[in-house]
Amino acid sequence: MKKKTLLLLSVFLTTLFYCSEKQPATQKIKSQVLEQIDSFHANTEENLLELAKKGSEPELQKAFKKVRLDYKKVEWALEYYAPTTSKAINGPPLPEIEVEETKTFEPSGLQVIEEHLFPFEEENRAELIREVKVLNSRIKHAKKFMEAIEFSEANAADACKLELFRIISLGISGFDTPLSSTSITEAAVSIKSVQNVLSILGSGREMEELSEAAIAYINKHEDFEEFNRAEFIRRYINPLTKAISQWQQENKLFPETELAIYAKAETLFDKDLLNPNFFADNAEAEFTTQKVALGKKLFSDPVLSGATRSCQSCHNPKLAFTDGLPRSAALDAGKFVKRNAPSLYYAGLQQAQFYDMRSPSLENQALDVLANKDEMHGSVEDAAKRLNNQPAYLKQFKAAFPTINHEIKPRHVMIAVSTYVRSLSPFNSRFDQYMRGGESKMNQVEIKGFNLFMGKAKCGTCHFSPVFNGTAPPAFTNTEAEVLGVPVKPKTGVIDPDLGRYAHNKIEELKFSFKTPTLRNIALTAPYMHNGAFATLEEVMEFYEQGGGAGLGIHLENQTLPTDKLNLSKEEQKAIISFLKTLTDEVEEKEDNKLTLTKSATQSSVRQ
């Protein structure tokens, strides 16, 4: 009897092992994710919650760090398949604002809990308990959501690569760990999780070795401020994501739907990283060279306004598509509009336009500018009529929009101009060339500046690499704004009266809130801020060093910029500025059949 029982047990175990080995890779991945979420939930409920009720600060901080590591194990999956749920678990500790509904919702999740623990104050214990319970319920929701998801090998591979992009754009900047500064060690956990998934998919030994090398580097350099992000990206993450892309290519593991980042992108710093159609207003605005050429022609032609002014009047290509003025000149001589003219470089790679973010698209923005009485004082309908009376334009429009039968419609005009603006994303600065392997393109001071920018100075937590604007990668679905407390002029404790987003959305949290613009080509776009208050980058750095408006004595309850000093030395501030100057693009353009090369070094000297 015993022999028979042992035999049956042996057969059962063999069958179980065999079935496990034959289990589809996607099912193994899903099972692993669900198990990790269970562990995340258990650790939160049985450890962190219990300590929230009676634990000391060191105990609470230690337990919290473990819970964060649990999250990092599943971040790649939650961010890809359940981004809304992931944001509820690990979103910024700022109120969620629903502009259309004119409502605000209090934040919650890991980052809110972090604020309660670093440091911990006994009088906040009840609130801490409540926040941990909320987190617990959201983890349960994540489990139910992921149970319903059907994993595919192509999507899982894509999610892994995007997680690596997330690590180097958000993770190692401390974006979601501003107080605990655990982002470097967390990166190792994320990479290990990605490695496990790729291994299940059969990625092979090469990627395993590359992953292990990246993790080993982190383990040797865990200090947040001293971590060499430039070296880590170039020597470890870029080779890893390239290897993943090549493996995807060999195994035809690219997802069918293209998102913001092209699925075939090898690194976060590829010249053709981003898909312009993802940011377009509609299907008719699909990116084509014909639309770009037409839009470029319209951009410099006063035919749109019917007068002497064109788009180029305030957005000069030689000044990185700005005008060099604190506030742009209005139509009436001697008068000026409300704000500074922002650069149009990379303007298409965001989800909101204008400093106050009132426009959701470039098409809508172009319509607004054309109609504005102080800017172009025209109408898109009148512009379309004028263009229909010009045979050369009509022919070019029909080539760009094959659906046009007889006449140019107003929407065609807006789409053409917007497509041209979306083309203004060259990604060809010295920084880009350095990240793509050009070792000599940046010197040691500039590299130090990049590491400070992404680390100690915390610039990279608002100006996200690689576009260095407020649209967070790798999803690029949300464009952020900040309340900085910008003064009327440097070293003055008087806030600029421009209310920013509040002027269009009467929500208290939006007072003095402005979109976070790109820092690319910043050496060419002085003066700075929405009101042109700062003439130099040195003045801007000093403003941030002091804690924004708060450091000048401007008291705003809703200032989103941390109010504490950065404690950057003058040498460190200069290094950051040196890095910012490497973001100037080298751009080649054909003008009158002649090729002109705009060099970053030459352009920078013009404005200094």
C-alpha positions in Angstrom: 0.0 0.0 0.0 2.8 2.3 0.9 4.6 1.6 -2.4 1.4 2.3 -4.3 0.9 5.6 -2.5 4.5 6.6 -3.1 4.1 5.7 -6.8 1.0 7.8 -7.2 2.6 10.7 -5.4 5.6 10.4 -7.7 3.4 10.4 -10.8 1.4 13.4 -9.5 4.6 15.4 -8.8 6.0 14.5 -12.2 2.8 15.5 -13.9 2.7 18.8 -12.0 6.3 19.6 -12.9 5.7 18.7 -16.5 2.5 20.9 -16.7 4.4 23.7 -15.1 7.2 23.4 -17.6 4.7 23.4 -20.5 2.7 26.3 -19.1 2.6 29.1 -21.6 5.1 31.9 -20.9 2.4 34.5 -20.7 0.5 32.5 -18.1 3.7 32.1 -16.0 4.2 35.8 -16.2 0.7 36.5 -15.1 0.9 34.1 -12.2 4.1 35.7 -11.1 2.6 39.1 -11.2 -0.5 38.0 -9.2 1.7 36.4 -6.6 3.8 39.5 -6.3 0.7 41.6 -5.8 -0.4 39.2 -3.1 2.9 39.7 -1.4 2.6 43.5 -1.8 -0.8 43.3 -0.2 0.2 41.0 2.7 3.2 43.1 3.5 1.2 46.3 3.6 -1.6 44.8 5.7 0.3 42.6 8.1 3.4 44.7 8.5 3.1 48.3 7.6 -0.5 48.7 8.8 0.3 47.1 12.2 3.3 49.3 12.7 1.2 52.3 11.7 -0.8 51.6 14.8 2.0 51.4 17.3 5.5 51.4 15.6 8.4 53.8 16.0 9.8 56.0 13.2 12.7 53.7 12.4 10.4 50.6 12.3 7.9 52.4 10.1 10.5 53.7 7.7 12.0 50.3 7.3 8.6 48.6 6.7 7.7 51.3 4.2 10.8 50.8 2.2 10.0 47.1 2.0 6.5 47.9 0.7 7.9 50.2 -1.9 10.2 47.4 -3.1 7.1 45.2 -3.4 5.5 47.8 -5.6 8.7 48.1 -7.8 8.5 44.4 -8.5 5.1 44.8 -10.3 5.5 48.4 -11.5 6.4 47.3 -15.1 3.0 45.5 -15.3 0.8 47.9 -13.5 2.1 51.0 -15.4 1.6 49.2 -18.7 -1.7 47.5 -18.2 -3.3 49.5 -15.4 -1.8 53.0 -15.4 -4.8 54.6 -13.6 -4.5 52.0 -10.8 -0.8 52.4 -10.7 -1.1 56.2 -10.3 -3.6 55.7 -7.4 -0.9 53.5 -5.7 2.2 55.6 -6.4 1.0 58.9 -7.8 2.4 62.4 -6.8 1.4 63.7 -3.4 -0.5 66.6 -5.0 -4.3 67.1 -5.3 -5.8 65.5 -8.4 -7.5 68.2 -10.3 -10.4 67.6 -12.7 -10.5 70.8 -14.7 -13.6 70.0 -16.6 -15.6 69.2 -13.5 -13.9 72.1 -11.5 -13.1 69.6 -8.7 -10.0 68.6 -6.7 -9.4 65.2 -5.0 -6.9 64.7 -2.2 -3.9 62.5 -3.1 -3.2 59.2 -1.5 -0.8 56.3 -2.0 2.9 55.5 -1.4 4.1 59.0 -1.9 1.6 60.5 0.5 2.5 57.9 3.1 6.2 58.8 2.6 5.4 62.4 3.6 3.9 61.0 6.9 7.0 59.0 7.6 10.0 61.2 6.6 9.8 62.4 9.3 7.1 60.7 11.4 5.1 62.8 13.9 2.9 61.1 16.5 0.0 63.4 16.0 -0.3 62.2 12.4 -0.6 58.5 13.3 -4.4 58.4 12.8 -4.0 59.9 9.3 -1.1 57.5 8.6 -3.4 54.5 9.5 -6.1 55.8 7.2 -3.6 56.3 4.3 -2.2 52.7 4.7 -5.8 51.3 4.7 -6.5 53.2 1.5 -3.4 51.9 -0.1 -4.4 48.4 0.9 -7.7 48.7 -0.8 -6.1 49.9 -4.0 -3.7 47.0 -4.0 -6.7 44.7 -3.8 -8.3 46.5 -6.8 -5.0 46.1 -8.7 -5.2 42.4 -8.1 -8.7 42.1 -9.5 -7.8 44.2 -12.5 -4.7 42.2 -13.4 -6.7 38.9 -13.0 -8.8 40.0 -15.9 -5.9 41.0 -18.2 -4.8 38.8 -21.0 -1.0 39.0 -21.3 0.7 38.7 -24.7 4.4 38.1 -25.2 4.8 41.2 -27.4 3.1 43.4 -24.9 5.1 41.9 -22.0 8.4 42.5 -23.8 7.3 46.1 -24.6 6.3 46.7 -21.0 9.8 45.6 -19.8 11.6 47.9 -22.1 9.4 50.8 -21.1 10.1 50.0 -17.5 13.8 50.5 -18.1 13.0 53.8 -19.8 10.9 54.7 -16.8 13.8 53.9 -14.5 16.3 56.3 -16.2 13.7 59.1 -16.7 11.8 59.0 -13.5 13.2 56.4 -11.1 16.8 57.5 -10.7 15.8 61.2 -10.5 13.9 60.5 -7.2 10.6 61.4 -8.8 8.6 59.1 -6.6 10.9 59.0 -3.6 11.7 62.7 -2.9 12.0 62.2 0.9 13.3 58.6 1.4 15.8 58.9 -1.5 15.6 55.1 -2.1 15.2 55.4 -5.8 18.7 53.9 -6.7 18.2 50.7 -4.7 14.6 50.5 -6.0 16.0 50.6 -9.6 17.8 47.4 -8.9 14.6 45.6 -7.9 12.8 46.9 -11.0 15.6 45.7 -13.3 15.6 42.3 -11.6 11.8 42.0 -12.1 12.2 42.9 -15.8 15.0 40.3 -16.1 12.8 37.6 -14.7 10.0 38.4 -17.2 12.4 38.4 -20.1 13.9 35.1 -19.0 10.4 33.5 -19.0 10.0 34.9 -22.5 13.2 33.1 -23.5 15.4 36.2 -24.0 18.6 34.3 -23.4 21.9 34.7 -21.6 23.0 38.0 -23.1 20.2 40.1 -21.5 20.5 38.3 -18.3 24.2 39.2 -18.1 23.4 42.8 -19.1 20.8 43.0 -16.4 23.1 41.5 -13.8 25.8 44.0 -14.7 23.4 47.0 -14.2 22.2 45.6 -10.9 25.8 45.1 -9.8 26.7 48.7 -10.6 23.8 49.9 -8.5 24.8 47.7 -5.6 28.2 49.3 -5.7 26.9 52.9 -6.0 23.8 53.2 -3.9 24.3 56.8 -2.7 21.6 59.0 -4.3 23.6 62.2 -4.7 26.8 60.5 -5.8 25.2 58.1 -8.3 26.7 58.6 -11.8 23.5 58.6 -13.9 25.3 59.4 -17.1 27.6 56.4 -16.8 24.8 54.1 -15.6 22.6 55.0 -18.6 25.3 54.8 -21.3 27.2 51.8 -20.0 24.4 49.6 -18.7 20.8 50.6 -19.6 21.3 51.7 -23.2 23.1 48.4 -24.1 20.3 46.5 -22.3 17.4 48.2 -24.1 19.3 47.8 -27.4 19.6 44.1 -26.8 15.9 43.8 -26.0 15.0 45.6 -29.2 17.2 43.4 -31.3 15.7 40.3 -29.6 12.2 41.7 -30.2 13.1 42.2 -33.9 14.4 38.6 -34.3 11.4 37.1 -32.6 8.8 39.5 -34.1 7.7 40.6 -30.6 6.6 44.2 -31.3 3.1 45.1 -30.3 0.7 46.1 -33.2 -0.4 49.4 -31.7 2.2 52.2 -31.6 2.0 54.4 -28.6 4.1 57.6 -27.8 7.4 55.8 -28.0 7.9 53.8 -31.2 8.0 50.1 -30.2 11.3 49.6 -32.2 13.1 52.4 -30.4 16.4 51.0 -29.0 17.2 53.6 -26.4 15.4 56.5 -24.7 17.7 58.8 -26.7 17.0 57.6 -30.2 16.6 60.4 -32.7 13.3 58.9 -33.8 12.1 57.9 -30.4 8.7 59.5 -30.4 5.6 59.0 -32.6 4.2 62.4 -33.7 0.8 60.8 -34.5 0.4 60.0 -30.8 0.2 63.7 -30.1 -1.9 64.7 -33.1 -5.4 66.0 -32.7 -7.1 63.4 -35.0 -6.5 60.8 -37.7 -6.6 63.5 -40.4 -3.5 65.1 -38.8 -1.4 62.0 -39.5 2.3 63.1 -40.0 3.5 63.4 -43.6 6.3 65.2 -45.2 3.8 67.0 -47.5 2.0 68.5 -44.5 5.3 69.5 -42.9 6.4 71.3 -46.0 3.1 73.1 -46.4 3.0 74.0 -42.7 6.5 75.4 -42.9 5.5 77.6 -45.8 2.4 78.9 -44.0 4.3 79.5 -40.8 6.3 82.3 -42.4 3.5 83.7 -44.6 1.4 86.6 -43.4 -1.4 85.2 -45.6 -2.8 83.6 -42.4 -3.4 86.9 -40.7 -4.2 88.9 -43.9 -1.8 91.5 -42.7 2.0 91.9 -42.2 2.3 89.4 -39.3 3.1 85.7 -39.5 3.7 83.0 -37.0 7.4 83.6 -37.5 7.0 87.2 -36.3 7.0 85.9 -32.6 8.7 82.6 -33.2 12.0 83.2 -35.0 13.8 80.0 -36.0 17.2 81.7 -35.4 16.2 82.2 -31.7 14.9 78.6 -31.3 11.4 79.9 -32.3 11.2 82.6 -29.7 11.5 86.4 -30.1 14.0 87.3 -27.4 11.6 89.6 -25.6 10.2 89.4 -22.0 6.7 89.7 -23.5 6.0 89.5 -27.2 5.1 92.6 -29.1 1.4 93.1 -29.7 -0.1 94.3 -33.0 -0.5 97.8 -31.7 2.9 99.6 -31.8 4.5 100.0 -28.4 2.2 97.4 -26.7 3.0 93.9 -25.6 1.0 90.7 -25.0 0.6 89.1 -21.6 3.4 86.5 -21.7 6.7 85.5 -23.1 6.8 83.6 -26.4 7.9 80.0 -25.7 10.1 78.0 -27.9 8.2 75.9 -30.5 11.0 73.3 -30.4 9.4 70.1 -29.0 6.1 71.9 -28.4 4.3 69.1 -30.2 5.4 66.6 -27.6 3.0 67.5 -24.9 -0.7 67.2 -24.0 -1.5 70.9 -23.4 -0.5 74.1 -25.0 0.0 77.7 -23.8 1.6 78.5 -20.5 -1.9 78.2 -18.9 -2.6 74.9 -20.7 -5.9 76.1 -22.0 -5.5 74.4 -25.3 -5.5 70.6 -25.6 -3.8 70.5 -29.0 -1.6 72.4 -31.4 -4.5 72.7 -33.8 -6.6 74.4 -31.2 -3.6 76.6 -30.2 -3.1 77.8 -33.7 -6.8 78.7 -34.0 -6.5 80.7 -30.7 -3.4 82.7 -31.8 -4.8 83.5 -35.2 -8.0 84.9 -33.7 -6.3 86.8 -30.8 -6.8 90.5 -31.4 -3.3 91.3 -29.9 -1.4 88.6 -31.8 -2.7 88.1 -35.4 -6.3 89.4 -35.2 -7.5 87.2 -38.0 -9.7 84.2 -38.6 -9.0 80.7 -39.9 -12.1 80.9 -42.1 -10.8 84.1 -43.8 -7.3 82.5 -44.1 -8.8 79.5 -45.9 -10.7 81.7 -48.3 -7.5 83.6 -49.2 -5.6 80.4 -49.7 -8.3 79.0 -52.0 -7.7 82.0 -54.3 -4.0 81.1 -54.7 -3.5 78.2 -57.2 -0.1 77.2 -55.9 -1.3 76.8 -52.4 -4.4 74.9 -53.5 -2.2 72.5 -55.4 0.0 72.0 -52.4 -2.9 71.5 -50.0 -4.4 68.9 -52.3 -1.1 67.0 -52.3 -1.0 67.1 -48.5 -4.7 66.3 -48.1 -5.8 63.8 -50.8 -9.4 64.0 -49.5 -9.7 67.7 -50.6 -12.0 67.8 -53.6 -12.6 71.5 -54.4 -11.5 73.8 -51.6 -9.3 74.1 -48.5 -11.2 73.9 -45.3 -10.2 75.8 -42.1 -9.2 72.6 -40.4 -6.7 71.8 -43.2 -4.9 75.1 -42.4 -4.6 74.4 -38.7 -3.5 70.8 -39.3 -0.7 71.9 -41.7 0.7 74.5 -39.3 0.5 72.1 -36.4 2.2 69.2 -38.3 5.1 71.5 -39.1 5.4 72.4 -35.4 5.3 68.7 -34.5 8.3 68.2 -36.8 10.4 70.6 -34.7 11.9 67.9 -32.6 15.4 67.3 -33.9 16.9 65.5 -30.8 20.3 66.5 -32.1 22.1 68.3 -29.3 25.5 67.5 -28.0 23.7 65.8 -25.1 21.8 63.5 -27.5 25.0 62.7 -29.4 26.8 61.9 -26.1 24.0 59.6 -25.0 24.1 57.8 -28.4 27.8 57.0 -28.0 29.7 60.2 -28.8 32.1 60.1 -25.9 33.7 63.4 -26.6 30.5 65.4 -27.0 30.3 66.3 -23.3 33.1 67.3 -21.0 33.4 66.3 -17.3 31.8 69.6 -16.0 28.8 69.1 -18.3 28.4 65.4 -17.2 28.6 66.5 -13.6 25.9 69.0 -14.4 23.6 66.3 -15.8 24.1 64.2 -12.8 23.3 67.1 -10.5 20.3 68.0 -12.6 18.9 64.4 -12.3 19.9 64.0 -8.7 20.8 66.5 -6.0 19.2 69.5 -7.7 16.0 67.6 -8.4 15.4 69.4 -11.8 14.7 66.1 -13.5 11.6 65.5 -11.3 9.7 68.2 -13.2 11.7 68.5 -16.4 11.6 64.9 -17.5 14.4 63.4 -19.7 14.6 63.1 -22.7 12.4 66.0 -23.8 13.1 67.8 -20.5 9.5 69.2 -20.3 6.6 68.4 -18.0 5.2 65.5 -20.0 6.2 62.4 -18.1 7.7 59.4 -20.1 7.4 56.7 -21.1 3.6 57.1 -21.5 3.6 60.8 -22.4 -0.1 61.0 -21.6 0.0 63.8 -19.0 1.5 67.3 -19.1 2.2 68.8 -15.7 2.2 72.4 -14.4 3.8 73.8 -11.3 3.4 76.7 -8.9 6.8 78.3 -8.6 6.0 81.7 -7.2 7.6 83.6 -10.0 8.3 87.3 -9.0 7.9 90.4 -11.2 11.7 90.6 -11.3 14.7 88.9 -9.7 15.2 89.1 -6.0 11.9 90.8 -5.4 9.3 89.5 -3.0 6.4 90.5 -5.2 4.7 87.8 -7.2 3.8 88.4 -10.8 0.1 89.1 -11.0 -0.6 86.7 -13.8 -2.8 84.0 -12.3 -1.9 81.4 -14.9 -4.3 78.4 -15.2 -6.6 79.9 -12.6 -7.7 82.6 -15.1 -9.5 79.8 -17.1 -10.3 77.3 -14.3 -11.3 78.8 -11.0 -9.7 76.2 -8.8 -7.6 77.6 -5.9 -4.8 75.1 -6.4 -4.3 76.5 -9.9 -3.5 80.1 -8.9 -0.1 81.1 -10.4 0.2 77.6 -12.0 2.0 77.4 -15.3 3.0 74.5 -17.6 6.4 73.1 -17.3 8.2 73.9 -20.6 11.1 72.1 -22.3 14.6 73.1 -21.3 16.0 72.1 -24.7 17.6 75.0 -26.5 17.3 77.0 -23.3 20.6 78.8 -24.0 18.8 80.5 -27.0 15.5 81.4 -25.4 16.2 84.1 -22.8 14.6 85.8 -21.0 13.0 83.1 -18.9 9.7 82.3 -17.2 6.2 83.2 -18.5 6.9 86.9 -17.8 10.5 87.0 -18.9 11.5 88.0 -15.4 14.9 86.4 -15.5 17.5 87.6 -18.0 20.0 84.9 -17.4 20.3 81.2 -16.5 22.3 82.3 -13.4 19.3 84.2 -12.2 17.0 81.2 -12.8 19.4 78.9 -10.9 19.5 81.3 -7.9 15.7 81.4 -7.9 15.5 77.6 -7.6 18.3 77.5 -5.1 16.4 79.7 -2.7 13.2 77.6 -2.9 11.3 79.5 -5.6 8.9 82.3 -4.5 9.0 81.1 -0.9 12.7 81.9 -0.7 11.9 85.5 -1.8 9.3 85.9 0.9 6.3 85.1 -1.4 3.9 83.0 0.6 1.7 80.8 -1.5 -0.1 77.9 0.2 -0.2 76.1 -3.1 3.4 76.4 -4.2 4.3 73.0 -5.6 8.0 73.6 -5.9 9.7 72.4 -2.7 10.3 75.5 -0.5 13.6 74.3 1.0 17.0 75.4 -0.4 18.8 73.1 -2.7 22.1 73.8 -1.0 24.0 73.8 -4.4 27.4 75.4 -4.4 28.2 78.1 -7.0 30.4 75.5 -8.7 27.5 73.0 -8.8 25.1 75.7 -10.2 27.6 76.5 -13.0 27.9 72.8 -13.8 24.1 72.5 -14.2 24.1 75.6 -16.5 27.0 74.0 -18.5 24.9 70.9 -18.9 21.8 72.9 -20.0 23.9 74.5 -22.8 24.5 71.0 -24.2 20.8 70.8 -25.0 21.1 73.2 -27.9 20.3 71.4 -31.1 22.5 71.4 -34.2 19.9 71.8 -36.9 20.2 71.5 -40.6 17.6 73.2 -42.7 17.2 73.7 -46.5 16.4 77.3 -47.3 16.3 78.4 -50.9 18.0 75.2 -51.9 21.0 76.0 -49.7 22.0 73.8 -46.7 22.6 75.9 -43.6 24.1 74.4 -40.4 23.1 76.1 -37.1 25.8 75.2 -34.6 25.0 75.2 -30.9 28.2 76.8 -29.9 27.7 79.7 -32.4 24.1 80.3 -31.4 24.8 80.2 -27.7 27.4 83.0 -28.0 24.8 85.3 -29.6 22.6 85.4 -26.5 25.2 85.4 -23.7 
